[in-house]
Amino acid sequence: MRFNNLLQTQPIDSLDVQQELAAVAEKLSTTTVTDLLSELLDKAVSFGLKVLAALAIYLIGAWAIRKIKGIVARVFARKKTDAAIASFVQSIISIALTVILIIITIGAVGIDTTSIAALLAGGGMAIGMALNGTVQNFAGGMMIIAFKPFKAGDYIQAQGYEGTVTEVNIVSTKLTTVDNRCIIIPNGALSNGTVNNYSQNQMRRVDWTVSVEYGASVEETKTVLMGLLKSDIRILNIAKGAPADPFVALSALSDSSINFVMRGWVHSSDYWDVNFQMNEKIYEELPKNGIKFPFPQMDVHVHQD
């Protein structure tokens, strides 16, 4: 049995299409049903094997992605990474690996993936340009995660604000100020700016400047101020692991006063309590020892002609 006159000629604009159809018609007209069925069966078997191979690749790849996500989750748990950051990074890894797996699976079926990869690349570029600021903040968040200049619970000063870090997510950082305001700072600015982390070290030095009137005894003033430092058990010395012992010295001769500097090392958690309470002690103890605080003074000379 032969296939004759299978192709009904119709006006076609493209000559190439006409030639292709003519070639198909000629092949069909010269091919027996047995040969045609055999060829179709071979192609069906070949395509079926490709589908099975693609299915196997997808299943193995999906299993591998789950394993990788589990490993990443355990690493984050071991390093006690912030939950929001860990979840976001795991999602990014999962999406990226899934897209790669889909492309490989489609390629295993025999479909050309070049155009798909180009489409994804173009789409990624367009999204990146549209989300330029967000991408910068994302990159800043990744740098903060990698280098850890601060963490949740640290007291920092950055971008004109200071407070306790309450949350570090992938694009921004939240601070709670001492007056209970919530400040949200983009990670791009944080990663490129100066961050003063007061909680990074276990000890901090507290500095006081004490002004007394001219005529006060330097040695007596230094003795009283040093006694105040040594009487506070929260102020550390070298024997207790501090970088230096408490220190008192005459630092400046101002217009209306002589200024003494006091320095003492404390644990970071005691910084503000020691600072404020020492101010009260200075105000109360110096007058008891006959050392007076200065007042602004101005000498006026009047000349009469």
Stockholm file with secondary structure:
# STOCKHOLM 1.0

chainA/1-305         MRFNNLLQTQPIDSLDVQQELAAVAEKLSTTTVTDLLSELLDKAVSFGLKVLAALAIYLIGAWAIRKIKGIVARVFARKKTDAAIASFVQSIISIALTVILIIITIGAVGIDTTSIAALLAGGGMAIGMALNGTVQNFAGGMMIIAFKPFKAGDYIQAQGYEGTVTEVNIVSTKLTTVDNRCIIIPNGALSNGTVNNYSQNQMRRVDWTVSVEYGASVEETKTVLMGLLKSDIRILNIAKGAPADPFVALSALSDSSINFVMRGWVHSSDYWDVNFQMNEKIYEELPKNGIKFPFPQMDVHVHQD
#=GR chainA/1-305 SS CCCCSCSCCCCCSCHHHHHHHHHHHHHHHTSCHHHHHHHHHHHHHHHHHHHHHHHHHHHHHHHHHHHHHHHHHHHHHHHTCCHHHHHHHHHHHHHHHHHHHHHHHHHHHTCCCHHHHHHHHHHHHHHHHHTHHHHHHHHHHHHHHHHCSCCTTCEEEETTEEEEEEEECSSEEEEECTTCCEEEEEHHHHHHSCEEETTSSSEEEEEEEEEECTTCCHHHHHHHHHHHHHHCTTSBCGGGTCSSCCEEEEEEECSSCEEEEEEEEEEGGGHHHHHHHHHHHHHHHHHHTTCCCCCCCCCCCCCCC
#=GC SS_cons         CCCCSCSCCCCCSCHHHHHHHHHHHHHHHTSCHHHHHHHHHHHHHHHHHHHHHHHHHHHHHHHHHHHHHHHHHHHHHHHTCCHHHHHHHHHHHHHHHHHHHHHHHHHHHTCCCHHHHHHHHHHHHHHHHHTHHHHHHHHHHHHHHHHCSCCTTCEEEETTEEEEEEEECSSEEEEECTTCCEEEEEHHHHHHSCEEETTSSSEEEEEEEEEECTTCCHHHHHHHHHHHHHHCTTSBCGGGTCSSCCEEEEEEECSSCEEEEEEEEEEGGGHHHHHHHHHHHHHHHHHHTTCCCCCCCCCCCCCCC
//
